[in-house]
Amino acid sequence: MITKIILLIVFFALMIGIGIYSRKNATNVNDFVLGGRGVGPWLTAFAFGTSYFSAVVFVGYAGQFGWKYGLSSTWVGLGNAFIGSLLAWLVLGRRTRVMTQKLDAKTMPEYFRKRFDSKSLRVVGSMVSFIFLVPYTSSVYNGLSRLFGMAFNIDYKVCIIVMAVLTGVYVIIGGYMATALNDFVQGIIMLFGISAVVIAVLNGQGGFLNAIKELSLIEADNAIPALEGSQGLYASFFGPDPLNLLGVIVLTSLGTWGLPQMVQKFYAIKDEQSIKTGTIVSTFFAIVIAGGCYFLGGFGRLFNVPEIYKPDGTIAFDSIVPQMLSTLPDLLIGIVVVLVLSASMSTLSSLVLTSSSTFTLDFLKETFMKDLNEKKQLVIMRILIAFFIILSVVLALNPPTFIAQLMGYSWGALAGAFLAPFMYGLYSKNITKASVWASYIIGVCFTIFNMFAKVIASPINAGAITMIAGLIVVPIVSLITPKLDKEFVDDIFSCYDETVTVHKKSSLEE
């Protein structure tokens, strides 16, 4: 216990120290929200990765999907790495940085406002972000409850209050730069932590090969009809339900392309070298963290103990990973606790910074407080960070049923509304204002409708379908609706045609 407490104290002291160190880089709105657009490759890559993966992935998703799909759930982690990280950087990274600087856009709703010349898009976009980001913030705490109960035997409420206070302190003091620096430290902890945990858990099962053998002997209870009666599905390449597995991969991988707190990382990139290095580092980080989490979760059925069952006999998925970890040595458990805290605090800091900046710059300043100067904007953002953290804690302490349901749809709603018009808007001059509204409507309205009507039973599949629908609808609506003024659009896209000088090692002359 002393070892675990010492690890936590050192961890928390380091986080606060970084916040204090970064306060000099948070003196104006651009610095506070984007780090002055001067964040280097390693910090940007780790900020992207740590914002991507939280306790929701490590404890919740890894346990749930590992139980359902066995080792094939590792495909989810690889999808997160190559679609959610590598492709996101290649497709969005450079163009996002260039165009948002040209537009002087600090948030995703502000991008829609200036790219499509519509104040209404900005205001509505900020409301969509607020409605679906704040409940998502509260879900970050969910993965910590059983883990802290197992490691420290302390009340979950105490844990989330302490975590929320410490996160709030360093974000309020240091803004984006404090978040990025802490994300780097937390990311290093996550890399070493997940590697140690996977090795330790497999050793506890007699080694990798013996664990595979034991897993192959378990009969699948959720196989699709065509695979019923098959042997070894939980140790197989595609698992017992490859179609639903594909839906999970699409939602958790493609979804990052439309999440405000993820895309905003590209706004802050420093230079071309940061793009190249960041792409490689971010992808490697995702392979280790996401791949490791889902690979670990794939062995969950080897820990089929009474503690993971609810009174009604159903599976408490959030209990699976804590049960897998409960047999580890105390030092490793302490590392795991710090690992999950790192993952959660990095995601939480990114979410509250995005929520507060979006609500201040895109809603309040555009509607009720149009004369806000720079100093007042900073004050309001800091107040709102505290407010959003308190609100998320209240929701996490007393989660109503609809919040639990909403969390299953939040990624689908946000990415369904934002992904298609944001990405197409970076590449095509022909995307219209009406197509952005169409994407908003599909993402938000279908999500809310499906919450109650249950047209698509799985929230995961519903979110994946919503994103794909947006990618189809936006270009179709753009073909039949009025185009933006040609001179206006040409001026925006001129940012891509500016001449820059580079070394021959980067680009050969003609």
Wavefront OBJ file of the C-alpha trace (Angstrom):
o trace
v 0.000 0.000 0.000
v 2.853 2.382 0.825
v 4.395 1.740 -2.587
v 1.136 2.508 -4.380
v 0.543 5.686 -2.372
v 4.090 6.927 -3.022
v 3.642 6.349 -6.771
v 0.423 8.372 -6.730
v 1.933 11.250 -4.728
v 4.916 11.519 -7.095
v 2.598 11.368 -10.093
v 0.268 14.104 -8.800
v 3.167 16.357 -7.759
v 4.661 16.087 -11.246
v 1.355 16.992 -12.908
v 0.884 20.118 -10.776
v 4.535 21.113 -11.233
v 4.155 20.986 -15.017
v 1.011 23.123 -14.777
v 2.881 25.794 -12.804
v 5.844 25.624 -15.206
v 3.529 26.147 -18.205
v 1.676 29.188 -16.865
v 3.978 31.548 -18.819
v 2.651 29.954 -22.040
v -0.983 30.757 -21.243
v -1.094 34.547 -21.299
v -3.410 34.997 -24.313
v -6.228 33.066 -25.998
v -4.080 31.613 -28.799
v -1.475 30.366 -26.321
v -4.047 29.056 -23.841
v -6.085 27.143 -26.446
v -3.409 26.110 -28.988
v -0.043 26.623 -27.318
v 0.696 29.446 -29.770
v 0.606 26.934 -32.676
v 4.177 26.045 -31.780
v 3.859 22.575 -30.265
v 6.543 20.126 -31.398
v 6.098 16.649 -32.900
v 6.514 14.482 -29.825
v 4.220 16.595 -27.665
v 1.570 16.747 -30.404
v 1.760 13.001 -31.080
v 1.459 12.083 -27.409
v -1.303 14.654 -26.887
v -3.234 13.021 -29.752
v -2.674 9.497 -28.442
v -3.378 10.128 -24.775
v -6.543 12.072 -25.615
v -7.633 9.078 -27.715
v -7.241 6.387 -25.050
v -8.632 6.687 -21.532
v -9.889 4.380 -18.777
v -12.953 3.861 -20.984
v -10.720 1.941 -23.418
v -8.399 0.264 -20.914
v -11.073 -0.961 -18.498
v -14.425 -0.702 -20.297
v -13.912 -1.384 -23.994
v -11.014 -3.833 -23.572
v -13.043 -5.869 -21.092
v -16.293 -5.772 -23.061
v -14.973 -6.412 -26.556
v -12.301 -8.839 -25.373
v -15.064 -10.901 -23.741
v -17.273 -10.761 -26.838
v -14.681 -11.308 -29.566
v -11.675 -12.907 -27.892
v -8.262 -12.280 -29.414
v -9.849 -10.908 -32.592
v -10.638 -7.775 -30.565
v -6.975 -6.891 -31.195
v -8.196 -5.765 -34.631
v -9.920 -2.873 -32.858
v -6.585 -1.694 -31.489
v -4.891 -2.054 -34.865
v -7.777 -0.176 -36.509
v -7.312 2.604 -33.955
v -3.611 2.742 -34.865
v -3.789 2.660 -38.656
v -7.164 4.333 -39.306
v -7.652 6.447 -36.196
v -4.024 7.615 -35.985
v -1.936 7.022 -39.131
v -4.611 7.867 -41.719
v -5.955 10.727 -39.598
v -2.512 12.357 -39.597
v -1.950 11.724 -43.308
v -5.385 12.920 -44.445
v -6.124 15.703 -41.951
v -2.889 16.783 -40.268
v -1.163 19.120 -42.724
v -4.293 20.551 -44.362
v -5.949 21.198 -40.997
v -2.905 23.104 -39.745
v -2.622 25.223 -42.918
v -6.293 26.088 -43.371
v -7.086 26.775 -39.699
v -4.129 29.164 -39.581
v -5.380 30.908 -42.728
v -8.869 31.201 -41.197
v -7.469 32.009 -37.731
v -9.768 29.285 -36.378
v -9.054 27.994 -32.883
v -11.962 25.512 -32.583
v -13.938 23.242 -34.875
v -17.138 25.366 -34.782
v -15.052 28.451 -35.618
v -13.656 26.559 -38.607
v -17.212 25.929 -39.856
v -18.082 29.597 -39.300
v -15.189 30.920 -41.379
v -14.905 28.148 -43.946
v -18.627 28.252 -44.855
v -19.354 31.893 -43.925
v -22.109 31.044 -41.435
v -22.452 32.304 -37.887
v -25.324 29.856 -37.296
v -23.109 26.862 -38.088
v -20.684 28.054 -35.441
v -23.305 28.547 -32.731
v -25.091 25.254 -33.393
v -21.771 23.423 -33.674
v -20.732 24.737 -30.266
v -24.014 23.506 -28.764
v -23.540 20.045 -30.289
v -19.996 19.914 -28.885
v -21.157 20.958 -25.430
v -24.108 18.553 -25.274
v -22.087 15.503 -26.261
v -18.631 16.334 -24.834
v -19.693 16.982 -21.236
v -21.416 13.601 -20.709
v -18.471 11.969 -22.476
v -16.240 13.669 -19.916
v -18.156 12.060 -17.061
v -17.690 8.605 -18.605
v -13.920 8.959 -18.311
v -14.292 8.333 -14.585
v -16.235 5.096 -15.021
v -13.223 2.898 -15.670
v -11.639 3.931 -12.362
v -14.279 2.781 -9.881
v -13.591 -0.956 -9.614
v -9.881 -0.512 -10.277
v -9.422 1.791 -7.284
v -11.664 -0.405 -5.167
v -9.415 -3.371 -6.014
v -6.119 -1.517 -5.478
v -6.846 0.747 -2.499
v -10.213 -0.305 -1.123
v -11.310 3.345 -1.129
v -14.542 4.936 -2.225
v -14.840 5.635 -5.951
v -16.233 9.097 -5.159
v -13.042 10.115 -3.378
v -10.984 8.978 -6.356
v -12.854 10.969 -8.998
v -12.993 14.126 -6.872
v -9.213 14.068 -6.314
v -8.563 13.343 -9.985
v -10.910 16.111 -11.106
v -9.358 18.699 -8.784
v -5.796 17.920 -9.852
v -6.671 17.921 -13.553
v -8.531 21.202 -13.160
v -5.586 22.849 -11.406
v -2.980 22.155 -14.080
v -5.290 22.893 -17.030
v -6.542 26.169 -15.525
v -2.997 27.301 -14.721
v -1.146 26.216 -17.845
v -3.740 25.737 -20.601
v -2.884 23.708 -23.713
v 0.882 23.639 -23.115
v 0.433 22.190 -19.619
v -1.931 19.618 -21.096
v 0.533 18.707 -23.862
v 3.505 18.378 -21.496
v 1.500 16.296 -19.046
v 0.205 14.180 -21.918
v 3.806 13.410 -22.857
v 4.680 12.266 -19.335
v 1.424 10.339 -19.027
v 2.007 8.741 -22.429
v 5.439 7.432 -21.379
v 3.832 5.904 -18.276
v 1.127 4.310 -20.418
v 3.661 2.775 -22.851
v 5.716 1.085 -20.153
v 2.695 0.251 -18.006
v 0.662 -1.616 -20.638
v 3.722 -3.597 -21.762
v 4.460 -4.723 -18.194
v 0.832 -5.625 -17.519
v 0.396 -7.753 -20.670
v 3.576 -9.722 -19.895
v 2.611 -10.222 -16.239
v -0.952 -11.367 -16.983
v 0.177 -13.888 -19.621
v 2.872 -15.236 -17.304
v 0.165 -15.775 -14.710
v -1.665 -17.992 -17.199
v 1.337 -20.198 -17.881
v 2.721 -18.127 -20.731
v 1.399 -16.941 -24.090
v 1.029 -20.342 -25.759
v -0.746 -21.935 -22.805
v -3.115 -18.941 -22.565
v -3.946 -19.353 -26.280
v -4.591 -23.069 -25.749
v -6.907 -22.468 -22.786
v -8.783 -19.756 -24.670
v -9.329 -22.029 -27.674
v -11.109 -24.595 -25.475
v -13.870 -22.149 -24.446
v -17.105 -22.531 -26.394
v -18.382 -19.305 -27.998
v -21.713 -18.144 -26.579
v -22.221 -15.173 -28.909
v -21.267 -16.623 -32.298
v -23.349 -15.631 -35.312
v -25.523 -18.523 -36.637
v -23.150 -19.356 -39.500
v -20.331 -20.011 -37.005
v -22.251 -21.854 -34.301
v -20.621 -25.144 -33.342
v -17.162 -23.990 -34.400
v -14.236 -24.605 -32.064
v -11.645 -22.115 -30.890
v -13.457 -18.979 -32.050
v -12.119 -16.836 -29.173
v -8.566 -17.642 -30.247
v -9.261 -17.243 -33.965
v -8.305 -14.541 -36.478
v -11.777 -13.006 -36.933
v -13.550 -14.255 -33.796
v -17.157 -15.330 -33.256
v -18.850 -12.220 -34.711
v -16.728 -10.483 -37.384
v -19.543 -8.240 -38.687
v -20.220 -6.520 -35.358
v -16.459 -6.432 -34.776
v -16.163 -4.379 -37.975
v -18.694 -1.872 -36.577
v -16.564 -1.442 -33.458
v -13.451 -0.860 -35.580
v -15.193 1.780 -37.730
v -16.655 3.736 -34.794
v -13.578 3.733 -32.558
v -11.148 4.389 -35.449
v -12.868 6.659 -37.966
v -14.626 8.506 -35.138
v -11.466 10.373 -34.127
v -11.543 12.234 -37.453
v -14.604 14.167 -36.339
v -14.067 14.629 -32.598
v -13.281 18.277 -31.719
v -10.805 17.429 -28.949
v -8.836 15.184 -31.332
v -8.793 17.306 -34.498
v -7.842 20.386 -32.498
v -4.427 18.800 -31.869
v -3.600 19.402 -35.545
v -4.315 23.136 -35.156
v -1.334 23.474 -32.807
v 1.350 21.713 -34.878
v 4.583 23.698 -35.211
v 6.043 22.801 -38.637
v 6.430 20.226 -41.419
v 8.892 18.085 -39.470
v 6.359 17.923 -36.665
v 3.836 16.438 -39.097
v 6.241 13.709 -40.243
v 7.544 12.794 -36.814
v 4.124 13.124 -35.205
v 2.577 10.711 -37.709
v 5.110 7.985 -36.902
v 5.139 8.510 -33.131
v 1.356 8.719 -32.832
v 0.882 5.505 -34.841
v 3.476 3.622 -32.782
v 1.852 4.875 -29.579
v -1.566 3.655 -30.718
v -0.227 0.222 -31.743
v 1.261 -0.330 -28.284
v -1.541 1.194 -26.183
v -4.685 0.262 -28.125
v -3.254 -2.978 -29.465
v -2.021 -3.912 -25.994
v -5.318 -3.063 -24.276
v -7.531 -5.052 -26.641
v -5.024 -7.922 -26.853
v -5.052 -8.103 -23.048
v -8.857 -7.949 -22.956
v -9.005 -10.876 -25.406
v -7.901 -13.202 -22.587
v -10.708 -12.034 -20.292
v -12.629 -15.307 -20.452
v -9.749 -17.070 -18.726
v -10.743 -15.063 -15.630
v -14.365 -16.234 -15.503
v -14.945 -15.727 -11.766
v -18.153 -14.944 -9.810
v -17.036 -11.341 -9.198
v -17.653 -10.370 -12.833
v -21.327 -11.338 -12.766
v -24.164 -9.032 -11.759
v -26.964 -10.304 -9.456
v -29.170 -10.929 -12.502
v -26.490 -13.154 -14.072
v -25.352 -10.709 -16.772
v -21.701 -9.747 -17.245
v -20.324 -6.636 -15.541
v -17.838 -5.832 -18.306
v -16.095 -3.115 -16.282
v -15.124 -5.775 -13.726
v -13.256 -8.040 -16.146
v -9.964 -6.135 -16.472
v -9.751 -5.301 -12.724
v -10.186 -9.016 -11.995
v -7.412 -9.827 -14.455
v -5.149 -7.375 -12.640
v -6.080 -8.308 -9.079
v -3.532 -11.161 -8.952
v -0.572 -8.968 -9.952
v 2.154 -7.938 -7.456
v 1.519 -4.717 -5.520
v 4.156 -2.769 -7.448
v 2.540 -3.674 -10.773
v -0.904 -2.813 -9.442
v 0.473 0.580 -8.437
v 1.846 1.042 -11.961
v -1.531 0.031 -13.421
v -3.346 2.564 -11.249
v -0.971 5.323 -12.387
v -1.363 4.084 -15.985
v -5.159 4.328 -15.894
v -5.011 7.652 -14.062
v -2.649 8.939 -16.770
v -4.983 7.794 -19.522
v -8.011 9.305 -17.817
v -6.483 12.630 -16.782
v -5.035 13.254 -20.245
v -8.400 12.620 -21.897
v -10.236 14.645 -19.246
v -7.909 17.646 -19.633
v -8.343 17.607 -23.421
v -12.128 17.380 -23.150
v -12.594 20.212 -20.638
v -10.177 22.505 -22.496
v -12.047 21.864 -25.753
v -15.458 22.311 -24.100
v -14.547 25.567 -22.362
v -12.827 27.134 -25.375
v -15.659 26.143 -27.716
v -18.382 27.405 -25.390
v -16.553 30.699 -24.764
v -15.344 31.516 -28.281
v -18.122 29.960 -30.360
v -21.228 30.442 -28.224
v -20.884 33.221 -25.647
v -18.741 35.512 -27.802
v -20.989 35.005 -30.844
v -24.285 35.524 -28.981
v -24.435 37.218 -25.589
v -20.927 38.627 -25.038
v -19.799 40.009 -28.400
v -17.494 42.634 -26.855
v -15.331 40.205 -24.871
v -11.690 41.255 -24.883
v -8.773 38.828 -24.689
v -8.347 39.047 -20.933
v -12.038 38.413 -20.218
v -12.062 35.463 -22.628
v -9.224 33.848 -20.674
v -11.002 34.422 -17.366
v -14.258 32.947 -18.654
v -12.494 29.903 -20.151
v -10.785 29.200 -16.830
v -14.089 29.530 -14.972
v -15.798 27.233 -17.472
v -13.055 24.608 -17.120
v -13.848 24.467 -13.408
v -17.584 24.410 -14.170
v -17.303 21.589 -16.723
v -15.171 19.496 -14.373
v -17.664 19.982 -11.539
v -20.552 19.123 -13.854
v -18.830 15.976 -15.098
v -18.097 14.910 -11.512
v -21.748 15.396 -10.550
v -22.846 13.300 -13.522
v -20.275 10.621 -12.712
v -21.284 10.473 -9.031
v -25.005 10.234 -9.756
v -25.308 9.000 -13.333
v -28.929 9.046 -14.535
v -29.971 6.330 -16.963
v -30.095 8.602 -19.975
v -26.479 9.660 -19.430
v -25.352 6.051 -19.510
v -27.263 5.621 -22.785
v -25.960 8.884 -24.189
v -22.361 7.777 -23.707
v -22.844 4.921 -26.120
v -23.862 7.395 -28.824
v -21.615 10.399 -28.119
v -18.849 9.451 -30.545
v -21.380 8.643 -33.246
v -23.188 11.958 -32.770
v -20.084 14.143 -32.731
v -18.273 12.396 -35.581
v -21.520 11.915 -37.514
v -22.148 15.672 -37.400
v -18.603 16.968 -37.912
v -16.424 14.414 -39.710
v -17.692 14.639 -43.298
v -18.032 18.450 -43.664
v -14.741 19.053 -41.848
v -12.728 16.643 -43.998
v -14.395 17.496 -47.311
v -14.099 21.197 -46.485
v -10.307 20.834 -46.347
v -10.126 19.323 -49.825
v -13.020 20.527 -51.969
v -14.163 24.007 -52.968
v -17.597 22.637 -53.897
v -18.843 21.715 -50.403
v -21.871 23.864 -49.579
v -23.309 25.371 -46.442
v -26.464 23.243 -46.840
v -24.422 20.032 -46.843
v -22.924 20.967 -43.451
v -26.429 21.451 -42.068
v -27.412 18.076 -43.533
v -24.487 16.433 -41.736
v -25.411 18.161 -38.452
v -28.979 16.887 -38.778
v -27.963 13.322 -39.611
v -25.400 13.105 -36.824
v -27.499 14.597 -34.044
v -31.103 13.823 -34.983
v -30.540 10.210 -35.969
v -28.497 9.612 -32.826
v -31.204 11.014 -30.549
v -33.954 9.213 -32.481
v -32.126 5.894 -32.289
v -31.586 6.283 -28.546
v -35.329 5.950 -28.028
v -36.551 4.043 -31.104
v -33.711 1.461 -31.065
v -33.880 1.070 -34.852
v -30.271 -0.128 -34.620
v -29.861 -2.062 -31.388
v -26.100 -1.591 -31.036
v -24.989 1.997 -30.270
v -21.606 1.069 -31.766
v -23.103 0.047 -35.122
v -25.456 3.043 -35.053
v -22.514 5.419 -34.637
v -20.548 3.755 -37.444
v -23.541 3.971 -39.806
v -24.097 7.635 -38.895
v -20.511 8.544 -39.812
v -20.642 6.654 -43.109
v -24.017 8.275 -43.918
v -22.475 11.720 -43.458
v -19.628 10.853 -45.820
v -22.200 9.931 -48.484
v -24.751 12.706 -47.899
v -22.412 15.725 -47.813
v -21.132 15.432 -51.429
v -24.636 14.576 -52.711
v -26.242 17.608 -51.049
v -23.347 19.770 -52.270
v -24.175 18.806 -55.871
v -27.743 20.111 -55.679
v -27.450 23.159 -53.396
v -26.059 26.678 -54.046
v -22.277 27.006 -53.979
v -20.382 29.540 -51.909
v -19.017 32.644 -53.620
v -16.122 31.552 -55.868
v -13.873 34.461 -54.949
v -14.464 33.795 -51.229
v -13.580 30.098 -51.530
v -10.598 30.708 -53.814
v -9.141 33.082 -51.250
v -9.415 30.411 -48.532
v -7.798 27.705 -50.664
v -4.994 30.041 -51.715
v -3.268 29.044 -48.462
v -2.353 25.708 -50.060
v -0.658 27.408 -53.025
v 1.730 29.625 -51.097
v 5.372 29.019 -52.002
v 7.710 27.702 -49.323
v 11.429 26.929 -49.475
v 12.598 23.469 -48.405
v 15.840 21.492 -48.433
v 16.485 19.021 -51.249
v 16.414 16.165 -48.744
v 12.699 16.930 -48.371
v 11.795 17.667 -52.003
v 13.717 17.273 -55.285
v 13.829 20.192 -57.695
v 12.433 19.781 -61.213
l 1 2 3 4 5 6 7 8 9 10 11 12 13 14 15 16 17 18 19 20 21 22 23 24 25 26 27 28 29 30 31 32 33 34 35 36 37 38 39 40 41 42 43 44 45 46 47 48 49 50 51 52 53 54 55 56 57 58 59 60 61 62 63 64 65 66 67 68 69 70 71 72 73 74 75 76 77 78 79 80 81 82 83 84 85 86 87 88 89 90 91 92 93 94 95 96 97 98 99 100 101 102 103 104 105 106 107 108 109 110 111 112 113 114 115 116 117 118 119 120 121 122 123 124 125 126 127 128 129 130 131 132 133 134 135 136 137 138 139 140 141 142 143 144 145 146 147 148 149 150 151 152 153 154 155 156 157 158 159 160 161 162 163 164 165 166 167 168 169 170 171 172 173 174 175 176 177 178 179 180 181 182 183 184 185 186 187 188 189 190 191 192 193 194 195 196 197 198 199 200 201 202 203 204 205 206 207 208 209 210 211 212 213 214 215 216 217 218 219 220 221 222 223 224 225 226 227 228 229 230 231 232 233 234 235 236 237 238 239 240 241 242 243 244 245 246 247 248 249 250 251 252 253 254 255 256 257 258 259 260 261 262 263 264 265 266 267 268 269 270 271 272 273 274 275 276 277 278 279 280 281 282 283 284 285 286 287 288 289 290 291 292 293 294 295 296 297 298 299 300 301 302 303 304 305 306 307 308 309 310 311 312 313 314 315 316 317 318 319 320 321 322 323 324 325 326 327 328 329 330 331 332 333 334 335 336 337 338 339 340 341 342 343 344 345 346 347 348 349 350 351 352 353 354 355 356 357 358 359 360 361 362 363 364 365 366 367 368 369 370 371 372 373 374 375 376 377 378 379 380 381 382 383 384 385 386 387 388 389 390 391 392 393 394 395 396 397 398 399 400 401 402 403 404 405 406 407 408 409 410 411 412 413 414 415 416 417 418 419 420 421 422 423 424 425 426 427 428 429 430 431 432 433 434 435 436 437 438 439 440 441 442 443 444 445 446 447 448 449 450 451 452 453 454 455 456 457 458 459 460 461 462 463 464 465 466 467 468 469 470 471 472 473 474 475 476 477 478 479 480 481 482 483 484 485 486 487 488 489 490 491 492 493 494 495 496 497 498 499 500 501 502 503 504 505 506 507 508 509 510
